[in-house]
Amino acid sequence: MYGPKHFDESHIDVMHGLIGTHPLGTLVMHGAAGLSADHIPFEIAAPASDAPFGVLRAHVARANPLWRQGGQQALVVFQGPGAYISPAHYAEKAISGKVVPTWNYAAVHAHGTLRAIEDPAWLLALLERLTARHEGTRAMPWSVHDAPRDYVDQLLKAIVGIEIPLERMQGKWKVSQNRSQQDQDGIAAGLADDPFAALMRQRRGA
């Protein structure tokens, strides 16, 4: 990923935060048929001795040939909020007119070697964590154990876990750091309640 230094994000906790908030990743691998991409919700675990940037975990359908590529390098792309930036937001527009549109965004690229995991206990624990996370804000959260156990056991046989210990991560927060403070203020004001305005304010406060 092309990344001018002023857009770089190297803090692991910040990159993990984006993954936690936007967990649907695009898993890219190169197999016998060439490049393939799968869209999968992941969880991110803390760094470990064999994973200095953390560990990504998820599951796929057993019918998906992706899991059979265990031992191969994988790239997972996570996309945070983004926004079109109009020249109308820039203070510089009224001064020189030397402004053009752009697109701002935050993204994380995570690299590691894929492992396939078929252990039912591991898979069940993963499903319990994922469900607890995504159901947790509901008034009456659903639990895996709300479904009949034999039904859950049957479904566990139809999925395979994947785990990617991360060897490298690259974060890019393009939030107009290359513009003047006046222009950045104008963008934040122009975007108003857009989620990207909140990201800009958070970045500027960091």
Short mmCIF file of the C-alpha atoms (twelve columns), coordinates in Angstrom:
data_MODEL
# 
_entry.id   MODEL 
# 
loop_
_atom_site.group_PDB 
_atom_site.id 
_atom_site.type_symbol 
_atom_site.label_atom_id 
_atom_site.label_alt_id 
_atom_site.label_comp_id 
_atom_site.label_asym_id 
_atom_site.label_seq_id 
_atom_site.Cartn_x 
_atom_site.Cartn_y 
_atom_site.Cartn_z 
_atom_site.pdbx_PDB_model_num 
ATOM 1   C CA . MET A 1   0.000   0.000   0.000   1 
ATOM 2   C CA . TYR A 2   1.418   3.335   -1.051  1 
ATOM 3   C CA . GLY A 3   1.766   5.455   2.056   1 
ATOM 4   C CA . PRO A 4   3.403   8.888   2.304   1 
ATOM 5   C CA . LYS A 5   4.932   9.232   5.771   1 
ATOM 6   C CA . HIS A 6   2.437   11.847  6.955   1 
ATOM 7   C CA . PHE A 7   -0.405  9.319   6.449   1 
ATOM 8   C CA . ASP A 8   1.341   6.408   8.211   1 
ATOM 9   C CA . GLU A 9   -0.246  4.799   11.286  1 
ATOM 10  C CA . SER A 10  2.105   2.462   13.145  1 
ATOM 11  C CA . HIS A 11  0.444   2.166   16.577  1 
ATOM 12  C CA . ILE A 12  -0.774  -1.422  17.005  1 
ATOM 13  C CA . ASP A 13  -3.568  -0.413  19.379  1 
ATOM 14  C CA . VAL A 14  -4.942  2.101   16.866  1 
ATOM 15  C CA . MET A 15  -4.884  -0.448  14.045  1 
ATOM 16  C CA . HIS A 16  -6.487  -3.079  16.280  1 
ATOM 17  C CA . GLY A 17  -9.143  -0.500  17.177  1 
ATOM 18  C CA . LEU A 18  -10.082 -0.064  13.521  1 
ATOM 19  C CA . ILE A 19  -10.304 -3.836  13.047  1 
ATOM 20  C CA . GLY A 20  -12.475 -4.152  16.139  1 
ATOM 21  C CA . THR A 21  -14.851 -1.461  14.900  1 
ATOM 22  C CA . HIS A 22  -14.830 -2.606  11.250  1 
ATOM 23  C CA . PRO A 23  -14.242 -6.381  11.512  1 
ATOM 24  C CA . LEU A 24  -15.296 -7.342  7.972   1 
ATOM 25  C CA . GLY A 25  -11.966 -7.957  6.266   1 
ATOM 26  C CA . THR A 26  -11.089 -8.783  2.683   1 
ATOM 27  C CA . LEU A 27  -8.821  -11.835 2.760   1 
ATOM 28  C CA . VAL A 28  -6.616  -11.959 -0.329  1 
ATOM 29  C CA . MET A 29  -4.616  -15.053 -1.281  1 
ATOM 30  C CA . HIS A 30  -2.857  -16.407 -4.343  1 
ATOM 31  C CA . GLY A 31  -3.778  -19.965 -5.236  1 
ATOM 32  C CA . ALA A 32  -3.557  -22.253 -8.228  1 
ATOM 33  C CA . ALA A 33  -6.261  -20.251 -10.005 1 
ATOM 34  C CA . GLY A 34  -4.603  -16.913 -9.245  1 
ATOM 35  C CA . LEU A 35  -5.665  -14.195 -6.840  1 
ATOM 36  C CA . SER A 36  -8.836  -14.671 -4.808  1 
ATOM 37  C CA . ALA A 37  -10.613 -12.457 -2.271  1 
ATOM 38  C CA . ASP A 38  -13.073 -13.471 0.450   1 
ATOM 39  C CA . HIS A 39  -15.025 -11.107 2.708   1 
ATOM 40  C CA . ILE A 40  -14.960 -12.457 6.273   1 
ATOM 41  C CA . PRO A 41  -15.684 -11.004 9.739   1 
ATOM 42  C CA . PHE A 42  -12.627 -11.425 11.973  1 
ATOM 43  C CA . GLU A 43  -11.717 -11.033 15.601  1 
ATOM 44  C CA . ILE A 44  -8.343  -9.602  16.531  1 
ATOM 45  C CA . ALA A 45  -6.355  -10.995 19.471  1 
ATOM 46  C CA . ALA A 46  -3.422  -9.411  21.268  1 
ATOM 47  C CA . PRO A 47  0.175   -9.882  20.075  1 
ATOM 48  C CA . ALA A 48  1.917   -13.137 20.991  1 
ATOM 49  C CA . SER A 49  5.445   -14.502 20.745  1 
ATOM 50  C CA . ASP A 50  4.805   -15.854 17.247  1 
ATOM 51  C CA . ALA A 51  2.531   -12.970 16.239  1 
ATOM 52  C CA . PRO A 52  4.107   -9.579  17.034  1 
ATOM 53  C CA . PHE A 53  1.123   -7.723  15.553  1 
ATOM 54  C CA . GLY A 54  -1.657  -9.903  16.965  1 
ATOM 55  C CA . VAL A 55  -3.727  -12.799 15.654  1 
ATOM 56  C CA . LEU A 56  -6.752  -12.739 13.342  1 
ATOM 57  C CA . ARG A 57  -9.340  -15.496 13.769  1 
ATOM 58  C CA . ALA A 58  -12.472 -16.341 11.795  1 
ATOM 59  C CA . HIS A 59  -14.321 -19.255 10.197  1 
ATOM 60  C CA . VAL A 60  -15.391 -20.172 6.679   1 
ATOM 61  C CA . ALA A 61  -17.683 -22.749 5.147   1 
ATOM 62  C CA . ARG A 62  -16.039 -26.144 4.767   1 
ATOM 63  C CA . ALA A 63  -17.101 -25.973 1.116   1 
ATOM 64  C CA . ASN A 64  -14.915 -22.883 0.681   1 
ATOM 65  C CA . PRO A 65  -11.521 -24.060 -0.679  1 
ATOM 66  C CA . LEU A 66  -9.853  -21.117 1.070   1 
ATOM 67  C CA . TRP A 67  -9.060  -23.083 4.214   1 
ATOM 68  C CA . ARG A 68  -7.132  -25.677 2.229   1 
ATOM 69  C CA . GLN A 69  -4.476  -23.009 1.558   1 
ATOM 70  C CA . GLY A 70  -3.106  -23.338 5.078   1 
ATOM 71  C CA . GLY A 71  0.607   -22.559 5.229   1 
ATOM 72  C CA . GLN A 72  0.370   -19.863 2.567   1 
ATOM 73  C CA . GLN A 73  0.789   -16.119 2.918   1 
ATOM 74  C CA . ALA A 74  -2.377  -14.072 3.302   1 
ATOM 75  C CA . LEU A 75  -3.254  -10.390 3.194   1 
ATOM 76  C CA . VAL A 76  -6.347  -9.098  5.013   1 
ATOM 77  C CA . VAL A 77  -7.553  -5.576  4.225   1 
ATOM 78  C CA . PHE A 78  -9.732  -3.676  6.694   1 
ATOM 79  C CA . GLN A 79  -11.435 -0.460  5.627   1 
ATOM 80  C CA . GLY A 80  -12.558 2.148   8.140   1 
ATOM 81  C CA . PRO A 81  -14.703 5.220   7.440   1 
ATOM 82  C CA . GLY A 82  -14.023 7.284   4.333   1 
ATOM 83  C CA . ALA A 83  -15.355 10.460  2.760   1 
ATOM 84  C CA . TYR A 84  -15.203 12.525  -0.407  1 
ATOM 85  C CA . ILE A 85  -13.498 15.835  0.339   1 
ATOM 86  C CA . SER A 86  -14.795 18.746  -1.724  1 
ATOM 87  C CA . PRO A 87  -12.548 21.748  -2.470  1 
ATOM 88  C CA . ALA A 88  -15.405 23.820  -1.037  1 
ATOM 89  C CA . HIS A 89  -14.246 22.729  2.441   1 
ATOM 90  C CA . TYR A 90  -10.800 24.311  2.030   1 
ATOM 91  C CA . ALA A 91  -10.005 27.808  3.265   1 
ATOM 92  C CA . GLU A 92  -7.377  27.838  0.506   1 
ATOM 93  C CA . LYS A 93  -10.125 27.833  -2.128  1 
ATOM 94  C CA . ALA A 94  -10.949 31.479  -1.391  1 
ATOM 95  C CA . ILE A 95  -7.277  32.459  -1.156  1 
ATOM 96  C CA . SER A 96  -5.646  30.968  -4.258  1 
ATOM 97  C CA . GLY A 97  -8.167  28.579  -5.800  1 
ATOM 98  C CA . LYS A 98  -5.377  26.003  -5.990  1 
ATOM 99  C CA . VAL A 99  -7.330  23.090  -4.587  1 
ATOM 100 C CA . VAL A 100 -8.763  19.844  -5.969  1 
ATOM 101 C CA . PRO A 101 -11.049 17.117  -4.577  1 
ATOM 102 C CA . THR A 102 -9.702  14.047  -2.823  1 
ATOM 103 C CA . TRP A 103 -10.917 11.017  -0.905  1 
ATOM 104 C CA . ASN A 104 -9.922  10.522  2.726   1 
ATOM 105 C CA . TYR A 105 -9.993  7.162   4.497   1 
ATOM 106 C CA . ALA A 106 -8.444  4.886   7.091   1 
ATOM 107 C CA . ALA A 107 -7.279  1.369   6.266   1 
ATOM 108 C CA . VAL A 108 -5.211  -1.466  7.713   1 
ATOM 109 C CA . HIS A 109 -3.345  -4.163  5.787   1 
ATOM 110 C CA . ALA A 110 -2.521  -7.254  7.860   1 
ATOM 111 C CA . HIS A 111 -0.069  -9.929  6.659   1 
ATOM 112 C CA . GLY A 112 0.560   -13.431 7.941   1 
ATOM 113 C CA . THR A 113 0.492   -17.162 7.240   1 
ATOM 114 C CA . LEU A 114 -2.925  -18.807 7.260   1 
ATOM 115 C CA . ARG A 115 -3.663  -21.806 9.481   1 
ATOM 116 C CA . ALA A 116 -6.726  -24.041 9.178   1 
ATOM 117 C CA . ILE A 117 -8.305  -25.286 12.417  1 
ATOM 118 C CA . GLU A 118 -10.898 -28.093 12.533  1 
ATOM 119 C CA . ASP A 119 -11.100 -28.596 16.310  1 
ATOM 120 C CA . PRO A 120 -14.823 -28.363 17.285  1 
ATOM 121 C CA . ALA A 121 -14.036 -26.927 20.753  1 
ATOM 122 C CA . TRP A 122 -11.913 -24.160 19.211  1 
ATOM 123 C CA . LEU A 123 -14.655 -23.383 16.706  1 
ATOM 124 C CA . LEU A 124 -17.381 -23.290 19.340  1 
ATOM 125 C CA . ALA A 125 -15.351 -20.932 21.522  1 
ATOM 126 C CA . LEU A 126 -14.795 -18.660 18.520  1 
ATOM 127 C CA . LEU A 127 -18.508 -18.607 17.701  1 
ATOM 128 C CA . GLU A 128 -19.324 -17.811 21.332  1 
ATOM 129 C CA . ARG A 129 -16.903 -14.859 21.346  1 
ATOM 130 C CA . LEU A 130 -18.060 -13.492 18.002  1 
ATOM 131 C CA . THR A 131 -21.715 -13.793 18.963  1 
ATOM 132 C CA . ALA A 132 -21.183 -12.188 22.365  1 
ATOM 133 C CA . ARG A 133 -19.376 -9.278  20.710  1 
ATOM 134 C CA . HIS A 134 -21.932 -8.560  18.007  1 
ATOM 135 C CA . GLU A 135 -25.051 -9.337  20.040  1 
ATOM 136 C CA . GLY A 136 -23.838 -7.568  23.174  1 
ATOM 137 C CA . THR A 137 -25.550 -4.239  22.497  1 
ATOM 138 C CA . ARG A 138 -28.980 -5.781  21.904  1 
ATOM 139 C CA . ALA A 139 -31.661 -5.629  24.601  1 
ATOM 140 C CA . MET A 140 -32.077 -9.398  24.379  1 
ATOM 141 C CA . PRO A 141 -28.806 -10.741 22.946  1 
ATOM 142 C CA . TRP A 142 -28.874 -14.074 21.157  1 
ATOM 143 C CA . SER A 143 -26.457 -16.767 22.314  1 
ATOM 144 C CA . VAL A 144 -25.092 -19.785 20.470  1 
ATOM 145 C CA . HIS A 145 -26.580 -21.853 23.282  1 
ATOM 146 C CA . ASP A 146 -30.066 -20.607 22.419  1 
ATOM 147 C CA . ALA A 147 -29.964 -23.042 19.498  1 
ATOM 148 C CA . PRO A 148 -30.349 -26.825 20.071  1 
ATOM 149 C CA . ARG A 149 -26.984 -28.435 20.812  1 
ATOM 150 C CA . ASP A 150 -27.364 -31.117 18.148  1 
ATOM 151 C CA . TYR A 151 -28.108 -28.382 15.593  1 
ATOM 152 C CA . VAL A 152 -24.978 -26.448 16.644  1 
ATOM 153 C CA . ASP A 153 -22.888 -29.637 16.495  1 
ATOM 154 C CA . GLN A 154 -24.141 -30.263 12.974  1 
ATOM 155 C CA . LEU A 155 -23.233 -26.740 11.886  1 
ATOM 156 C CA . LEU A 156 -19.778 -26.997 13.455  1 
ATOM 157 C CA . LYS A 157 -19.038 -29.843 11.069  1 
ATOM 158 C CA . ALA A 158 -19.848 -27.539 8.158   1 
ATOM 159 C CA . ILE A 159 -17.267 -24.873 9.007   1 
ATOM 160 C CA . VAL A 160 -13.498 -24.643 9.418   1 
ATOM 161 C CA . GLY A 161 -11.604 -22.132 11.523  1 
ATOM 162 C CA . ILE A 162 -8.845  -19.940 10.160  1 
ATOM 163 C CA . GLU A 163 -6.138  -18.232 12.154  1 
ATOM 164 C CA . ILE A 164 -3.543  -15.751 10.896  1 
ATOM 165 C CA . PRO A 165 -0.689  -14.837 13.259  1 
ATOM 166 C CA . LEU A 166 0.279   -11.409 11.991  1 
ATOM 167 C CA . GLU A 167 3.858   -10.861 10.931  1 
ATOM 168 C CA . ARG A 168 3.347   -7.358  9.561   1 
ATOM 169 C CA . MET A 169 0.720   -4.603  9.641   1 
ATOM 170 C CA . GLN A 170 0.462   -1.349  7.761   1 
ATOM 171 C CA . GLY A 171 -1.956  1.415   8.675   1 
ATOM 172 C CA . LYS A 172 -2.864  4.433   6.578   1 
ATOM 173 C CA . TRP A 173 -4.938  7.279   8.031   1 
ATOM 174 C CA . LYS A 174 -5.418  9.791   5.197   1 
ATOM 175 C CA . VAL A 175 -7.136  12.604  7.095   1 
ATOM 176 C CA . SER A 176 -5.703  15.665  5.316   1 
ATOM 177 C CA . GLN A 177 -2.594  15.901  7.516   1 
ATOM 178 C CA . ASN A 178 -0.897  17.502  4.488   1 
ATOM 179 C CA . ARG A 179 -3.337  20.445  4.535   1 
ATOM 180 C CA . SER A 180 -3.173  23.583  6.659   1 
ATOM 181 C CA . GLN A 181 -4.895  23.736  10.039  1 
ATOM 182 C CA . GLN A 182 -7.501  26.056  8.496   1 
ATOM 183 C CA . ASP A 183 -8.232  23.572  5.729   1 
ATOM 184 C CA . GLN A 184 -8.498  20.707  8.234   1 
ATOM 185 C CA . ASP A 185 -10.908 22.753  10.340  1 
ATOM 186 C CA . GLY A 186 -12.972 23.464  7.219   1 
ATOM 187 C CA . ILE A 187 -13.136 19.777  6.303   1 
ATOM 188 C CA . ALA A 188 -14.228 18.750  9.807   1 
ATOM 189 C CA . ALA A 189 -16.916 21.463  9.797   1 
ATOM 190 C CA . GLY A 190 -18.041 20.622  6.274   1 
ATOM 191 C CA . LEU A 191 -18.462 16.931  7.020   1 
ATOM 192 C CA . ALA A 192 -20.505 17.773  10.152  1 
ATOM 193 C CA . ASP A 193 -21.825 14.512  11.632  1 
ATOM 194 C CA . ASP A 194 -20.254 12.219  9.034   1 
ATOM 195 C CA . PRO A 195 -18.362 9.355   10.793  1 
ATOM 196 C CA . PHE A 196 -15.207 10.499  9.049   1 
ATOM 197 C CA . ALA A 197 -15.340 13.888  10.801  1 
ATOM 198 C CA . ALA A 198 -15.202 12.045  14.115  1 
ATOM 199 C CA . LEU A 199 -12.160 10.104  12.888  1 
ATOM 200 C CA . MET A 200 -10.452 13.358  11.904  1 
ATOM 201 C CA . ARG A 201 -11.092 14.904  15.304  1 
ATOM 202 C CA . GLN A 202 -9.837  11.749  17.016  1 
ATOM 203 C CA . ARG A 203 -6.669  11.719  14.914  1 
ATOM 204 C CA . ARG A 204 -5.952  15.398  15.556  1 
ATOM 205 C CA . GLY A 205 -6.345  14.813  19.292  1 
ATOM 206 C CA . ALA A 206 -3.956  11.862  19.282  1 
# 
